[in-house]
Amino acid sequence: MFSHVMVGTNDLERAKRFYDAVLGVLGAGQGAASVSGSGHSRVFYRHDGGTFGVTEPIDGEPATVANGGTIGFKCNSAEQVQQFHDVAVAHGGTSIEDPPGLREGKPGG
């Protein structure tokens, strides 16, 4: 369904350090930095048929939090979910809502 998911950031270097560590747990490796045609810096992670990107906002306005938004990353085990969560928190993420764990089924179905 999706070709990619892109999120905005106000600090691309910090975001790259965070996602390099967190997505490394899933096997994505280091993000590939690039500059868009509009001159905005971006970082892309390609893994398991999907692309996740982090970018400076193209409109020049600050990036803001998407309250209520969710991006679900595919994990292969409860242990990998916990490791992903622990690495995210260790790199500045915040644990909210339900405790980490495998979710049964998929949203909307």
Kinemage of the C-alpha trace (Angstrom):
@kinemage 1
@onewidth
@group {chain A} dominant
@subgroup {mainchain}
@vectorlist {calphas} color= white
{ca met a 1} P 0.000 0.000 0.000
{ca phe a 2} L 2.701 2.503 0.933
{ca ser a 3} L 5.719 3.380 -1.159
{ca his a 4} L 7.297 5.169 1.798
{ca val a 5} L 6.717 6.924 5.115
{ca met a 6} L 8.362 10.320 5.676
{ca val a 7} L 8.548 12.262 8.926
{ca gly a 8} L 9.823 15.778 9.490
{ca thr a 9} L 12.534 16.925 11.865
{ca asn a 10} L 14.068 20.163 13.079
{ca asp a 11} L 17.424 18.464 13.795
{ca leu a 12} L 18.396 16.057 11.024
{ca glu a 13} L 21.751 15.066 12.565
{ca arg a 14} L 20.067 14.108 15.852
{ca ala a 15} L 17.275 12.286 13.994
{ca lys a 16} L 19.836 10.325 11.956
{ca arg a 17} L 21.680 9.207 15.093
{ca phe a 18} L 18.337 8.121 16.621
{ca tyr a 19} L 17.031 6.239 13.564
{ca asp a 20} L 20.436 4.704 12.724
{ca ala a 21} L 20.385 3.110 16.190
{ca val a 22} L 16.693 2.200 16.362
{ca leu a 23} L 16.234 0.968 12.793
{ca gly a 24} L 19.553 -0.858 13.095
{ca val a 25} L 17.752 -3.204 15.496
{ca leu a 26} L 15.542 -4.212 12.554
{ca gly a 27} L 18.500 -4.612 10.198
{ca ala a 28} L 18.035 -1.383 8.236
{ca gly a 29} L 21.607 -0.160 8.743
{ca gln a 30} L 22.770 3.428 8.407
{ca gly a 31} L 20.514 5.955 6.704
{ca ala a 32} L 21.533 7.367 3.318
{ca ala a 33} L 21.719 11.163 3.349
{ca ser a 34} L 20.605 13.117 0.299
{ca val a 35} L 19.527 16.594 -0.726
{ca ser a 36} L 16.161 17.074 -2.446
{ca gly a 37} L 15.676 19.104 -5.601
{ca ser a 38} L 14.389 21.921 -3.381
{ca gly a 39} L 17.663 21.894 -1.413
{ca his a 40} L 16.331 20.267 1.767
{ca ser a 41} L 18.398 17.585 3.497
{ca arg a 42} L 16.891 14.136 3.986
{ca val a 43} L 17.878 10.681 5.199
{ca phe a 44} L 16.396 7.450 3.818
{ca tyr a 45} L 16.325 3.938 5.258
{ca arg a 46} L 15.453 1.102 2.883
{ca his a 47} L 14.799 -2.338 4.294
{ca asp a 48} L 12.547 -5.344 3.741
{ca gly a 49} L 10.736 -3.707 0.812
{ca gly a 50} L 9.944 -0.458 2.638
{ca thr a 51} L 11.379 3.052 2.747
{ca phe a 52} L 11.367 5.307 5.795
{ca gly a 53} L 12.524 8.897 5.388
{ca val a 54} L 13.353 11.800 7.668
{ca thr a 55} L 13.420 15.288 6.173
{ca glu a 56} L 13.674 18.970 6.892
{ca pro a 57} L 10.213 20.410 6.116
{ca ile a 58} L 10.068 21.606 2.512
{ca asp a 59} L 7.822 24.575 3.365
{ca gly a 60} L 10.487 26.082 5.650
{ca glu a 61} L 8.214 25.892 8.688
{ca pro a 62} L 9.221 23.939 11.815
{ca ala a 63} L 8.396 20.238 11.949
{ca thr a 64} L 5.681 19.482 14.524
{ca val a 65} L 4.526 16.371 16.359
{ca ala a 66} L 1.737 14.339 14.770
{ca asn a 67} L -0.368 13.811 17.887
{ca gly a 68} L -2.447 10.693 17.345
{ca gly a 69} L -0.235 9.441 14.530
{ca thr a 70} L 1.353 5.996 14.598
{ca ile a 71} L 4.017 4.376 12.468
{ca gly a 72} L 4.272 0.642 13.114
{ca phe a 73} L 7.587 -1.065 12.420
{ca lys a 74} L 7.544 -4.790 11.629
{ca cys a 75} L 9.371 -6.890 14.228
{ca asn a 76} L 9.930 -10.633 14.169
{ca ser a 77} L 9.633 -11.438 17.875
{ca ala a 78} L 8.652 -10.070 21.274
{ca glu a 79} L 12.370 -9.866 22.070
{ca gln a 80} L 13.016 -7.703 19.021
{ca val a 81} L 10.104 -5.430 19.985
{ca gln a 82} L 11.603 -4.977 23.455
{ca gln a 83} L 15.090 -4.328 22.051
{ca phe a 84} L 13.674 -1.796 19.549
{ca his a 85} L 11.858 -0.017 22.399
{ca asp a 86} L 14.878 -0.063 24.711
{ca val a 87} L 17.209 1.321 22.028
{ca ala a 88} L 14.674 4.046 21.160
{ca val a 89} L 14.389 5.157 24.805
{ca ala a 90} L 18.190 5.025 25.238
{ca his a 91} L 18.523 7.373 22.250
{ca gly a 92} L 16.018 9.963 23.476
{ca gly a 93} L 12.653 8.399 22.652
{ca thr a 94} L 9.755 8.481 25.100
{ca ser a 95} L 7.689 5.461 26.097
{ca ile a 96} L 3.960 6.269 26.005
{ca glu a 97} L 0.604 4.496 25.983
{ca asp a 98} L 0.670 0.677 26.151
{ca pro a 99} L 3.846 -1.202 27.098
{ca pro a 100} L 5.917 -2.491 24.164
{ca gly a 101} L 4.853 -5.837 22.746
{ca leu a 102} L 3.692 -7.657 19.658
{ca arg a 103} L 0.224 -6.538 18.590
{ca glu a 104} L -2.219 -9.157 17.356
{ca gly a 105} L -3.574 -8.509 13.889
{ca lys a 106} L -3.279 -5.296 11.937
{ca pro a 107} L -5.074 -1.981 12.479
{ca gly a 108} L -8.346 -1.795 10.590
{ca gly a 109} L -8.576 -5.492 9.931
